[in-house]
Amino acid sequence: MSASVQFSNDVMTVPDGAALSNSICALSMSPADPRARTYHGRGGAVTLVMGPLEYNQMLDKYLLFTPGPVNVAETLRTAICKEDICHREPDFDALLGSIEHKLISLFQIKNRARYRAVVITGSGTAANEAILSSVVGKGAILILSNGEFGERLHKTSLIHNKRTHLLEVPWGTPFDPAQIAAYLAAHKIDVVAMVHHETCSGMLNPLAEIGALAKTAGALFAVDGVSSVGAEVIDMEACNIAFVSSSSSKAIGSYPGLSFVVGRKKHFKALKRHAAKTTYLNLATFYAFLKRHSQTPNTPAVPLFYALDQALTDILRIGVIKRYARIKARADLLRDGMRRLNLDFLIEEADMCSILTTVRVPPSICVHDLRDRLREKSIIIYEGKGCFAGKVFQVGNIGELSDYDIRFFLSALKDVLLTLQAEAAELVAPVQSKRTTLVMLPTPDRLRAKVVS
């Protein structure tokens, strides 16, 4: 369905029978921009007349082309405003039970009775720190790092675990399984921890290979799935994963502020053997409260639990595999469009996660200027970090982004790149010819020296 969006006297009108969704691609441009005059909506018929003030308010909404946080669905906006409940009452018990059931379904775990899921009020880093501070005990842990978030796992582990080992390769470089196997053969390691999707580069690290190596070495395998859960297949059973962490605000598509850990029951039960290293993030305590009371040990952010429950409901209603395919299709659309703009990617596409593309900044373009110009069009992207700072920009494709939003982004990106390249060209001084002829012009009368007799 297409709708003609017209502007007259600073009023935007959508005729009866047209459709607008929570996409804002038609509202991200000036009314004078001809591209704003056609908008393809998604379902439902509305008639809308919008005045200047309301239009400006709509411009305050951004298209978040980031790996999280993301634009959330309207169903979540409704869910987060549900009635107030007490977290020590049966209402919350049922809510937490619903979330746990749906998380196990999201991972498509066949032997469901062997797994539990605890939910933590805190970002994905909270879930990672809960694992690193609770699982190792007095043992040895090996951190595999090929990027920013692998480094964060290492720094966190150093705080809690004296016997922390690090096997590190440059950012954006694939791991060498033979090197990892050799290290495990030479050292007694109890836990191996790795980031699944290393967001700094967009690289997806292999679970099956590393999980098999950990199993051979007799080590538990802990996975940081903060930005991959909800977009990539994570087979905990086949990949020998003891614990996996994730966040509500990435590929799952909910609001920031919640994280969770899914793990084998037998591994959760074993945590009580270790002395607690934290109070708030002790996984053994979370598991005990979940098992005995179907509650959390501390006061949870209840509205965020409602939103997470709704996000999981929406995913399962679509179908897990179908949703993975939808995210991948949007990544393909985005990458195909950027290739048509002659942009190069940081890593090989075979190594990429399906939620994020890391793009090399073209010559003569300042990435900060690129980000600012896109922001003026209500588009938010990421700049590179660390050793990639100033060299790349990152574009996500999760959350409530439609194919039309992606096409709008590609059109805006093209315009901005052309504008910035033209501006850069104007700053380059013209090259002077070697055969320049100097012409002596007569001196104006007013500049001639006066002779006083």
Secondary structure as a PSIPRED ss2 file (coil, helix, strand):
# PSIPRED VFORMAT (PSIPRED V4.0)

   1 M C   1.000  0.000  0.000
   2 S C   1.000  0.000  0.000
   3 A E   0.000  0.000  1.000
   4 S E   0.000  0.000  1.000
   5 V C   1.000  0.000  0.000
   6 Q E   0.000  0.000  1.000
   7 F E   0.000  0.000  1.000
   8 S E   0.000  0.000  1.000
   9 N C   1.000  0.000  0.000
  10 D C   1.000  0.000  0.000
  11 V E   0.000  0.000  1.000
  12 M E   0.000  0.000  1.000
  13 T E   0.000  0.000  1.000
  14 V E   0.000  0.000  1.000
  15 P E   0.000  0.000  1.000
  16 D E   0.000  0.000  1.000
  17 G E   0.000  0.000  1.000
  18 A E   0.000  0.000  1.000
  19 A C   1.000  0.000  0.000
  20 L C   1.000  0.000  0.000
  21 S C   1.000  0.000  0.000
  22 N C   1.000  0.000  0.000
  23 S C   1.000  0.000  0.000
  24 I C   1.000  0.000  0.000
  25 C H   0.000  1.000  0.000
  26 A H   0.000  1.000  0.000
  27 L H   0.000  1.000  0.000
  28 S C   1.000  0.000  0.000
  29 M C   1.000  0.000  0.000
  30 S C   1.000  0.000  0.000
  31 P C   1.000  0.000  0.000
  32 A C   1.000  0.000  0.000
  33 D C   1.000  0.000  0.000
  34 P H   0.000  1.000  0.000
  35 R H   0.000  1.000  0.000
  36 A H   0.000  1.000  0.000
  37 R H   0.000  1.000  0.000
  38 T E   0.000  0.000  1.000
  39 Y E   0.000  0.000  1.000
  40 H C   1.000  0.000  0.000
  41 G C   1.000  0.000  0.000
  42 R C   1.000  0.000  0.000
  43 G C   1.000  0.000  0.000
  44 G C   1.000  0.000  0.000
  45 A C   1.000  0.000  0.000
  46 V E   0.000  0.000  1.000
  47 T E   0.000  0.000  1.000
  48 L E   0.000  0.000  1.000
  49 V E   0.000  0.000  1.000
  50 M E   0.000  0.000  1.000
  51 G C   1.000  0.000  0.000
  52 P H   0.000  1.000  0.000
  53 L H   0.000  1.000  0.000
  54 E H   0.000  1.000  0.000
  55 Y H   0.000  1.000  0.000
  56 N H   0.000  1.000  0.000
  57 Q H   0.000  1.000  0.000
  58 M H   0.000  1.000  0.000
  59 L H   0.000  1.000  0.000
  60 D C   1.000  0.000  0.000
  61 K C   1.000  0.000  0.000
  62 Y C   1.000  0.000  0.000
  63 L E   0.000  0.000  1.000
  64 L E   0.000  0.000  1.000
  65 F C   1.000  0.000  0.000
  66 T C   1.000  0.000  0.000
  67 P C   1.000  0.000  0.000
  68 G C   1.000  0.000  0.000
  69 P C   1.000  0.000  0.000
  70 V C   1.000  0.000  0.000
  71 N C   1.000  0.000  0.000
  72 V C   1.000  0.000  0.000
  73 A C   1.000  0.000  0.000
  74 E H   0.000  1.000  0.000
  75 T H   0.000  1.000  0.000
  76 L H   0.000  1.000  0.000
  77 R H   0.000  1.000  0.000
  78 T H   0.000  1.000  0.000
  79 A H   0.000  1.000  0.000
  80 I C   1.000  0.000  0.000
  81 C C   1.000  0.000  0.000
  82 K C   1.000  0.000  0.000
  83 E C   1.000  0.000  0.000
  84 D C   1.000  0.000  0.000
  85 I C   1.000  0.000  0.000
  86 C C   1.000  0.000  0.000
  87 H C   1.000  0.000  0.000
  88 R C   1.000  0.000  0.000
  89 E C   1.000  0.000  0.000
  90 P H   0.000  1.000  0.000
  91 D H   0.000  1.000  0.000
  92 F H   0.000  1.000  0.000
  93 D H   0.000  1.000  0.000
  94 A H   0.000  1.000  0.000
  95 L H   0.000  1.000  0.000
  96 L H   0.000  1.000  0.000
  97 G H   0.000  1.000  0.000
  98 S H   0.000  1.000  0.000
  99 I H   0.000  1.000  0.000
 100 E H   0.000  1.000  0.000
 101 H H   0.000  1.000  0.000
 102 K H   0.000  1.000  0.000
 103 L H   0.000  1.000  0.000
 104 I H   0.000  1.000  0.000
 105 S H   0.000  1.000  0.000
 106 L H   0.000  1.000  0.000
 107 F C   1.000  0.000  0.000
 108 Q C   1.000  0.000  0.000
 109 I C   1.000  0.000  0.000
 110 K C   1.000  0.000  0.000
 111 N C   1.000  0.000  0.000
 112 R H   0.000  1.000  0.000
 113 A H   0.000  1.000  0.000
 114 R H   0.000  1.000  0.000
 115 Y E   0.000  0.000  1.000
 116 R E   0.000  0.000  1.000
 117 A E   0.000  0.000  1.000
 118 V E   0.000  0.000  1.000
 119 V E   0.000  0.000  1.000
 120 I E   0.000  0.000  1.000
 121 T E   0.000  0.000  1.000
 122 G C   1.000  0.000  0.000
 123 S C   1.000  0.000  0.000
 124 G H   0.000  1.000  0.000
 125 T H   0.000  1.000  0.000
 126 A H   0.000  1.000  0.000
 127 A H   0.000  1.000  0.000
 128 N H   0.000  1.000  0.000
 129 E H   0.000  1.000  0.000
 130 A H   0.000  1.000  0.000
 131 I H   0.000  1.000  0.000
 132 L H   0.000  1.000  0.000
 133 S H   0.000  1.000  0.000
 134 S H   0.000  1.000  0.000
 135 V C   1.000  0.000  0.000
 136 V C   1.000  0.000  0.000
 137 G C   1.000  0.000  0.000
 138 K C   1.000  0.000  0.000
 139 G C   1.000  0.000  0.000
 140 A C   1.000  0.000  0.000
 141 I E   0.000  0.000  1.000
 142 L E   0.000  0.000  1.000
 143 I E   0.000  0.000  1.000
 144 L E   0.000  0.000  1.000
 145 S E   0.000  0.000  1.000
 146 N C   1.000  0.000  0.000
 147 G C   1.000  0.000  0.000
 148 E H   0.000  1.000  0.000
 149 F H   0.000  1.000  0.000
 150 G H   0.000  1.000  0.000
 151 E H   0.000  1.000  0.000
 152 R H   0.000  1.000  0.000
 153 L H   0.000  1.000  0.000
 154 H H   0.000  1.000  0.000
 155 K H   0.000  1.000  0.000
 156 T H   0.000  1.000  0.000
 157 S H   0.000  1.000  0.000
 158 L H   0.000  1.000  0.000
 159 I H   0.000  1.000  0.000
 160 H H   0.000  1.000  0.000
 161 N C   1.000  0.000  0.000
 162 K C   1.000  0.000  0.000
 163 R C   1.000  0.000  0.000
 164 T E   0.000  0.000  1.000
 165 H E   0.000  0.000  1.000
 166 L E   0.000  0.000  1.000
 167 L E   0.000  0.000  1.000
 168 E E   0.000  0.000  1.000
 169 V C   1.000  0.000  0.000
 170 P C   1.000  0.000  0.000
 171 W C   1.000  0.000  0.000
 172 G C   1.000  0.000  0.000
 173 T C   1.000  0.000  0.000
 174 P C   1.000  0.000  0.000
 175 F C   1.000  0.000  0.000
 176 D C   1.000  0.000  0.000
 177 P H   0.000  1.000  0.000
 178 A H   0.000  1.000  0.000
 179 Q H   0.000  1.000  0.000
 180 I H   0.000  1.000  0.000
 181 A H   0.000  1.000  0.000
 182 A H   0.000  1.000  0.000
 183 Y H   0.000  1.000  0.000
 184 L H   0.000  1.000  0.000
 185 A H   0.000  1.000  0.000
 186 A H   0.000  1.000  0.000
 187 H C   1.000  0.000  0.000
 188 K C   1.000  0.000  0.000
 189 I C   1.000  0.000  0.000
 190 D C   1.000  0.000  0.000
 191 V E   0.000  0.000  1.000
 192 V E   0.000  0.000  1.000
 193 A E   0.000  0.000  1.000
 194 M E   0.000  0.000  1.000
 195 V E   0.000  0.000  1.000
 196 H C   1.000  0.000  0.000
 197 H E   0.000  0.000  1.000
 198 E E   0.000  0.000  1.000
 199 T C   1.000  0.000  0.000
 200 C C   1.000  0.000  0.000
 201 S C   1.000  0.000  0.000
 202 G C   1.000  0.000  0.000
 203 M E   0.000  0.000  1.000
 204 L E   0.000  0.000  1.000
 205 N C   1.000  0.000  0.000
 206 P C   1.000  0.000  0.000
 207 L H   0.000  1.000  0.000
 208 A H   0.000  1.000  0.000
 209 E H   0.000  1.000  0.000
 210 I H   0.000  1.000  0.000
 211 G H   0.000  1.000  0.000
 212 A H   0.000  1.000  0.000
 213 L H   0.000  1.000  0.000
 214 A H   0.000  1.000  0.000
 215 K H   0.000  1.000  0.000
 216 T H   0.000  1.000  0.000
 217 A C   1.000  0.000  0.000
 218 G C   1.000  0.000  0.000
 219 A C   1.000  0.000  0.000
 220 L E   0.000  0.000  1.000
 221 F E   0.000  0.000  1.000
 222 A E   0.000  0.000  1.000
 223 V E   0.000  0.000  1.000
 224 D E   0.000  0.000  1.000
 225 G C   1.000  0.000  0.000
 226 V C   1.000  0.000  0.000
 227 S C   1.000  0.000  0.000
 228 S C   1.000  0.000  0.000
 229 V E   0.000  0.000  1.000
 230 G C   1.000  0.000  0.000
 231 A C   1.000  0.000  0.000
 232 E E   0.000  0.000  1.000
 233 V C   1.000  0.000  0.000
 234 I C   1.000  0.000  0.000
 235 D C   1.000  0.000  0.000
 236 M C   1.000  0.000  0.000
 237 E C   1.000  0.000  0.000
 238 A C   1.000  0.000  0.000
 239 C C   1.000  0.000  0.000
 240 N C   1.000  0.000  0.000
 241 I C   1.000  0.000  0.000
 242 A C   1.000  0.000  0.000
 243 F E   0.000  0.000  1.000
 244 V E   0.000  0.000  1.000
 245 S E   0.000  0.000  1.000
 246 S E   0.000  0.000  1.000
 247 S E   0.000  0.000  1.000
 248 S C   1.000  0.000  0.000
 249 S C   1.000  0.000  0.000
 250 K C   1.000  0.000  0.000
 251 A C   1.000  0.000  0.000
 252 I C   1.000  0.000  0.000
 253 G C   1.000  0.000  0.000
 254 S C   1.000  0.000  0.000
 255 Y C   1.000  0.000  0.000
 256 P C   1.000  0.000  0.000
 257 G C   1.000  0.000  0.000
 258 L E   0.000  0.000  1.000
 259 S E   0.000  0.000  1.000
 260 F E   0.000  0.000  1.000
 261 V E   0.000  0.000  1.000
 262 V E   0.000  0.000  1.000
 263 G E   0.000  0.000  1.000
 264 R E   0.000  0.000  1.000
 265 K H   0.000  1.000  0.000
 266 K H   0.000  1.000  0.000
 267 H H   0.000  1.000  0.000
 268 F H   0.000  1.000  0.000
 269 K H   0.000  1.000  0.000
 270 A H   0.000  1.000  0.000
 271 L H   0.000  1.000  0.000
 272 K H   0.000  1.000  0.000
 273 R H   0.000  1.000  0.000
 274 H C   1.000  0.000  0.000
 275 A C   1.000  0.000  0.000
 276 A C   1.000  0.000  0.000
 277 K C   1.000  0.000  0.000
 278 T C   1.000  0.000  0.000
 279 T C   1.000  0.000  0.000
 280 Y C   1.000  0.000  0.000
 281 L C   1.000  0.000  0.000
 282 N C   1.000  0.000  0.000
 283 L H   0.000  1.000  0.000
 284 A H   0.000  1.000  0.000
 285 T H   0.000  1.000  0.000
 286 F H   0.000  1.000  0.000
 287 Y H   0.000  1.000  0.000
 288 A H   0.000  1.000  0.000
 289 F H   0.000  1.000  0.000
 290 L H   0.000  1.000  0.000
 291 K H   0.000  1.000  0.000
 292 R H   0.000  1.000  0.000
 293 H H   0.000  1.000  0.000
 294 S C   1.000  0.000  0.000
 295 Q C   1.000  0.000  0.000
 296 T C   1.000  0.000  0.000
 297 P C   1.000  0.000  0.000
 298 N C   1.000  0.000  0.000
 299 T C   1.000  0.000  0.000
 300 P C   1.000  0.000  0.000
 301 A C   1.000  0.000  0.000
 302 V H   0.000  1.000  0.000
 303 P H   0.000  1.000  0.000
 304 L H   0.000  1.000  0.000
 305 F H   0.000  1.000  0.000
 306 Y H   0.000  1.000  0.000
 307 A H   0.000  1.000  0.000
 308 L H   0.000  1.000  0.000
 309 D H   0.000  1.000  0.000
 310 Q H   0.000  1.000  0.000
 311 A H   0.000  1.000  0.000
 312 L H   0.000  1.000  0.000
 313 T H   0.000  1.000  0.000
 314 D H   0.000  1.000  0.000
 315 I H   0.000  1.000  0.000
 316 L H   0.000  1.000  0.000
 317 R H   0.000  1.000  0.000
 318 I H   0.000  1.000  0.000
 319 G C   1.000  0.000  0.000
 320 V H   0.000  1.000  0.000
 321 I H   0.000  1.000  0.000
 322 K H   0.000  1.000  0.000
 323 R H   0.000  1.000  0.000
 324 Y H   0.000  1.000  0.000
 325 A H   0.000  1.000  0.000
 326 R H   0.000  1.000  0.000
 327 I H   0.000  1.000  0.000
 328 K H   0.000  1.000  0.000
 329 A H   0.000  1.000  0.000
 330 R H   0.000  1.000  0.000
 331 A H   0.000  1.000  0.000
 332 D H   0.000  1.000  0.000
 333 L H   0.000  1.000  0.000
 334 L H   0.000  1.000  0.000
 335 R H   0.000  1.000  0.000
 336 D H   0.000  1.000  0.000
 337 G H   0.000  1.000  0.000
 338 M H   0.000  1.000  0.000
 339 R H   0.000  1.000  0.000
 340 R H   0.000  1.000  0.000
 341 L C   1.000  0.000  0.000
 342 N C   1.000  0.000  0.000
 343 L C   1.000  0.000  0.000
 344 D C   1.000  0.000  0.000
 345 F E   0.000  0.000  1.000
 346 L C   1.000  0.000  0.000
 347 I C   1.000  0.000  0.000
 348 E C   1.000  0.000  0.000
 349 E H   0.000  1.000  0.000
 350 A H   0.000  1.000  0.000
 351 D H   0.000  1.000  0.000
 352 M E   0.000  0.000  1.000
 353 C C   1.000  0.000  0.000
 354 S C   1.000  0.000  0.000
 355 I C   1.000  0.000  0.000
 356 L E   0.000  0.000  1.000
 357 T E   0.000  0.000  1.000
 358 T E   0.000  0.000  1.000
 359 V E   0.000  0.000  1.000
 360 R E   0.000  0.000  1.000
 361 V C   1.000  0.000  0.000
 362 P C   1.000  0.000  0.000
 363 P C   1.000  0.000  0.000
 364 S C   1.000  0.000  0.000
 365 I C   1.000  0.000  0.000
 366 C C   1.000  0.000  0.000
 367 V H   0.000  1.000  0.000
 368 H H   0.000  1.000  0.000
 369 D H   0.000  1.000  0.000
 370 L H   0.000  1.000  0.000
 371 R H   0.000  1.000  0.000
 372 D H   0.000  1.000  0.000
 373 R H   0.000  1.000  0.000
 374 L H   0.000  1.000  0.000
 375 R H   0.000  1.000  0.000
 376 E H   0.000  1.000  0.000
 377 K C   1.000  0.000  0.000
 378 S C   1.000  0.000  0.000
 379 I E   0.000  0.000  1.000
 380 I E   0.000  0.000  1.000
 381 I C   1.000  0.000  0.000
 382 Y E   0.000  0.000  1.000
 383 E E   0.000  0.000  1.000
 384 G C   1.000  0.000  0.000
 385 K C   1.000  0.000  0.000
 386 G H   0.000  1.000  0.000
 387 C H   0.000  1.000  0.000
 388 F H   0.000  1.000  0.000
 389 A C   1.000  0.000  0.000
 390 G C   1.000  0.000  0.000
 391 K C   1.000  0.000  0.000
 392 V E   0.000  0.000  1.000
 393 F E   0.000  0.000  1.000
 394 Q E   0.000  0.000  1.000
 395 V E   0.000  0.000  1.000
 396 G E   0.000  0.000  1.000
 397 N C   1.000  0.000  0.000
 398 I C   1.000  0.000  0.000
 399 G C   1.000  0.000  0.000
 400 E C   1.000  0.000  0.000
 401 L C   1.000  0.000  0.000
 402 S C   1.000  0.000  0.000
 403 D H   0.000  1.000  0.000
 404 Y H   0.000  1.000  0.000
 405 D H   0.000  1.000  0.000
 406 I H   0.000  1.000  0.000
 407 R H   0.000  1.000  0.000
 408 F H   0.000  1.000  0.000
 409 F H   0.000  1.000  0.000
 410 L H   0.000  1.000  0.000
 411 S H   0.000  1.000  0.000
 412 A H   0.000  1.000  0.000
 413 L H   0.000  1.000  0.000
 414 K H   0.000  1.000  0.000
 415 D H   0.000  1.000  0.000
 416 V H   0.000  1.000  0.000
 417 L H   0.000  1.000  0.000
 418 L H   0.000  1.000  0.000
 419 T H   0.000  1.000  0.000
 420 L H   0.000  1.000  0.000
 421 Q H   0.000  1.000  0.000
 422 A H   0.000  1.000  0.000
 423 E H   0.000  1.000  0.000
 424 A H   0.000  1.000  0.000
 425 A H   0.000  1.000  0.000
 426 E H   0.000  1.000  0.000
 427 L C   1.000  0.000  0.000
 428 V C   1.000  0.000  0.000
 429 A C   1.000  0.000  0.000
 430 P C   1.000  0.000  0.000
 431 V C   1.000  0.000  0.000
 432 Q C   1.000  0.000  0.000
 433 S C   1.000  0.000  0.000
 434 K C   1.000  0.000  0.000
 435 R C   1.000  0.000  0.000
 436 T C   1.000  0.000  0.000
 437 T C   1.000  0.000  0.000
 438 L C   1.000  0.000  0.000
 439 V C   1.000  0.000  0.000
 440 M C   1.000  0.000  0.000
 441 L C   1.000  0.000  0.000
 442 P C   1.000  0.000  0.000
 443 T C   1.000  0.000  0.000
 444 P C   1.000  0.000  0.000
 445 D H   0.000  1.000  0.000
 446 R H   0.000  1.000  0.000
 447 L H   0.000  1.000  0.000
 448 R C   1.000  0.000  0.000
 449 A C   1.000  0.000  0.000
 450 K C   1.000  0.000  0.000
 451 V C   1.000  0.000  0.000
 452 V C   1.000  0.000  0.000
 453 S C   1.000  0.000  0.000
